[in-house]
Amino acid sequence: MARSGSTAASSSPPTLISNIIRLLPTGTVFVFQFLNPVLTNNGHCGLTGMVLTSILIGLCGFSCAFACFTDSYKDSDGMVRYGITTVTGLWTSSGSDSIDLSKYKLRIGDFVHAFFSVMVFAALSVLDSNTMQCFHHPFFEFTQEVLLVVLPSVIGTVSCGVFMLFPNTRHGIGYHPTLPDDNNDSS
């Protein structure tokens, strides 16, 4: 019976991480989870593996932040178009005459979401067992158990609280926009 209690306690951090990573771009998490074991040689990497893993973590972190600055809309033809938010509105590769793109301006909440998305991804990458073993540092030996229990809870609680204060209304790349008049199309 004592074993099932310890199993439940040890399965909590992965469950918390799986709930937290819902806030990240799916493709970014997939690329990280696919390439990380390869680049770290399943946690047994040398200097080259460390450098390549660091680059992977940096690029994936950038991807998490960049996704917070993208949005989508439906043009007059009903096609979904994607763009990057700017201070003047949405910048797209093809302009739209019928849609006012200035309502998609850059907001302070976009920066908040970008920061906390990167923090959630950083927690995910640091807590990955291959990353921990690859960057084998004495700090991880003594604090691995504490990190696995505390870090997901703290980052998850703070991030969820901040995301409630700054709700995200963006529909980035890969997400279809919702329009107020979409309800009229269901009849």
C-alpha positions as CSV (number, residue, x, y, z in Angstrom):
1,M,0.0,0.0,0.0
2,A,2.8,2.4,0.8
3,R,4.1,1.9,-2.7
4,S,0.9,3.2,-4.3
5,G,1.1,6.3,-2.2
6,S,4.6,7.0,-3.4
7,T,3.6,6.3,-7.0
8,A,0.8,8.8,-6.7
9,A,3.2,11.4,-5.3
10,S,5.7,10.8,-8.0
11,S,3.1,11.0,-10.8
12,S,1.9,14.4,-9.7
13,P,4.7,16.5,-11.3
14,P,4.2,15.0,-14.8
15,T,0.5,15.5,-14.4
16,L,1.1,19.2,-13.5
17,I,3.5,19.6,-16.4
18,S,1.0,18.1,-18.8
19,N,-1.6,20.6,-17.6
20,I,0.8,23.5,-17.8
21,I,2.2,22.7,-21.3
22,R,-1.3,23.2,-22.7
23,L,-0.3,26.9,-22.7
24,L,2.5,26.2,-25.2
25,P,2.4,25.8,-28.9
26,T,1.9,22.1,-29.7
27,G,4.4,22.0,-32.5
28,T,7.1,23.5,-30.4
29,V,6.6,21.0,-27.6
30,F,6.5,18.2,-30.1
31,V,9.8,19.3,-31.7
32,F,11.5,19.6,-28.3
33,Q,10.3,16.2,-27.2
34,F,11.3,14.6,-30.5
35,L,14.7,16.1,-30.9
36,N,15.8,16.4,-27.2
37,P,16.5,12.6,-26.8
38,V,18.4,12.6,-30.0
39,L,20.6,15.6,-29.3
40,T,21.2,14.6,-25.7
41,N,21.9,11.0,-26.6
42,N,19.3,10.0,-24.0
43,G,21.0,12.1,-21.4
44,H,24.6,10.9,-22.1
45,C,25.9,13.8,-24.2
46,G,29.3,15.5,-24.5
47,L,30.1,19.1,-25.3
48,T,28.6,19.0,-28.7
49,G,25.3,17.5,-27.4
50,M,25.2,20.2,-24.7
51,V,25.7,23.0,-27.3
52,L,23.1,21.5,-29.6
53,T,20.6,21.0,-26.8
54,S,21.1,24.6,-25.7
55,I,20.4,25.8,-29.2
56,L,17.3,23.6,-29.4
57,I,16.0,25.0,-26.0
58,G,16.8,28.5,-27.2
59,L,15.0,28.1,-30.5
60,C,12.0,26.4,-28.9
61,G,11.8,29.2,-26.3
62,F,11.9,31.8,-29.1
63,S,9.1,29.9,-30.8
64,C,6.9,30.0,-27.7
65,A,7.4,33.7,-27.4
66,F,6.9,34.4,-31.1
67,A,3.6,32.4,-31.1
68,C,2.2,35.0,-28.6
69,F,2.6,37.7,-31.3
70,T,0.7,36.0,-34.1
71,D,-3.0,36.2,-34.8
72,S,-5.4,35.1,-37.5
73,Y,-8.6,36.4,-39.1
74,K,-11.1,35.4,-41.9
75,D,-10.9,37.6,-44.9
76,S,-13.9,38.6,-47.1
77,D,-13.5,35.3,-49.1
78,G,-13.8,33.3,-45.9
79,M,-10.1,32.2,-46.0
80,V,-8.1,32.1,-42.8
81,R,-5.2,34.5,-42.9
82,Y,-2.3,34.7,-40.4
83,G,-0.1,37.6,-39.4
84,I,2.2,39.1,-36.9
85,T,1.0,41.7,-34.5
86,T,2.6,45.1,-34.6
87,V,2.0,48.5,-32.9
88,T,-0.1,49.6,-35.9
89,G,-2.0,46.3,-36.3
90,L,-1.7,42.9,-37.9
91,W,1.0,42.6,-40.5
92,T,0.2,39.9,-43.1
93,S,1.9,38.8,-46.2
94,S,-1.2,39.6,-48.2
95,G,-3.1,42.8,-47.4
96,S,-6.8,42.9,-46.8
97,D,-9.0,45.6,-48.0
98,S,-12.2,44.6,-46.3
99,I,-10.9,43.8,-42.8
100,D,-9.6,46.5,-40.4
101,L,-6.3,45.0,-39.3
102,S,-5.6,47.9,-36.9
103,K,-7.8,46.2,-34.2
104,Y,-5.1,43.5,-33.9
105,K,-2.6,45.9,-32.3
106,L,0.2,44.8,-30.0
107,R,-0.8,44.9,-26.4
108,I,1.0,44.6,-23.1
109,G,-0.7,41.3,-22.5
110,D,1.1,39.9,-25.5
111,F,4.4,40.5,-23.8
112,V,3.1,39.0,-20.5
113,H,2.0,35.9,-22.3
114,A,5.3,35.6,-24.2
115,F,7.3,35.9,-20.9
116,F,5.2,33.3,-19.1
117,S,5.1,31.0,-22.1
118,V,8.9,31.0,-22.1
119,M,8.9,30.4,-18.4
120,V,6.6,27.4,-18.7
121,F,8.8,26.0,-21.6
122,A,11.9,26.6,-19.5
123,A,10.4,24.6,-16.7
124,L,9.5,21.8,-19.1
125,S,12.9,21.7,-20.6
126,V,14.8,21.9,-17.3
127,L,12.7,19.1,-15.8
128,D,13.2,16.8,-18.7
129,S,15.3,13.8,-17.5
130,N,17.5,13.9,-20.7
131,T,18.3,17.5,-20.2
132,M,19.0,17.0,-16.5
133,Q,21.4,14.2,-17.2
134,C,23.1,15.9,-20.2
135,F,23.8,19.1,-18.2
136,H,24.7,17.0,-15.2
137,H,25.4,19.6,-12.6
138,P,25.8,19.0,-8.8
139,F,23.0,21.4,-8.3
140,F,20.6,19.0,-10.0
141,E,21.7,16.0,-7.9
142,F,20.7,17.6,-4.6
143,T,17.6,19.5,-5.7
144,Q,16.1,17.2,-8.4
145,E,13.4,15.9,-6.1
146,V,12.6,19.4,-4.9
147,L,12.5,20.8,-8.4
148,L,10.2,18.0,-9.6
149,V,7.7,18.8,-6.8
150,V,7.9,22.5,-6.4
151,L,8.8,24.0,-9.8
152,P,5.8,22.8,-11.8
153,S,3.4,23.9,-9.0
154,V,4.9,27.3,-8.6
155,I,5.2,28.1,-12.3
156,G,1.8,26.6,-13.0
157,T,0.1,28.6,-10.3
158,V,1.7,31.9,-11.1
159,S,1.3,31.4,-14.9
160,C,-2.4,30.5,-14.6
161,G,-3.0,33.4,-12.3
162,V,-1.3,35.8,-14.7
163,F,-3.1,34.3,-17.7
164,M,-6.4,34.9,-15.9
165,L,-5.5,38.5,-15.3
166,F,-4.4,38.9,-18.9
167,P,-6.7,36.6,-21.0
168,N,-5.3,35.8,-24.4
169,T,-7.7,36.6,-27.3
170,R,-5.2,35.9,-30.0
171,H,-5.7,33.0,-32.4
172,G,-2.2,32.3,-33.5
173,I,-0.8,30.2,-36.3
174,G,-2.6,26.9,-36.4
175,Y,-5.7,28.2,-34.6
176,H,-8.8,29.3,-36.5
177,P,-10.3,32.6,-35.6
178,T,-13.7,32.9,-34.0
179,L,-15.9,35.8,-35.1
180,P,-18.9,37.2,-33.3
181,D,-21.0,36.5,-36.3
182,D,-20.0,32.8,-36.5
183,N,-23.0,32.1,-34.4
184,N,-25.3,33.3,-37.2
185,D,-23.7,30.7,-39.6
186,S,-24.9,27.7,-37.6
187,S,-28.6,28.2,-38.6
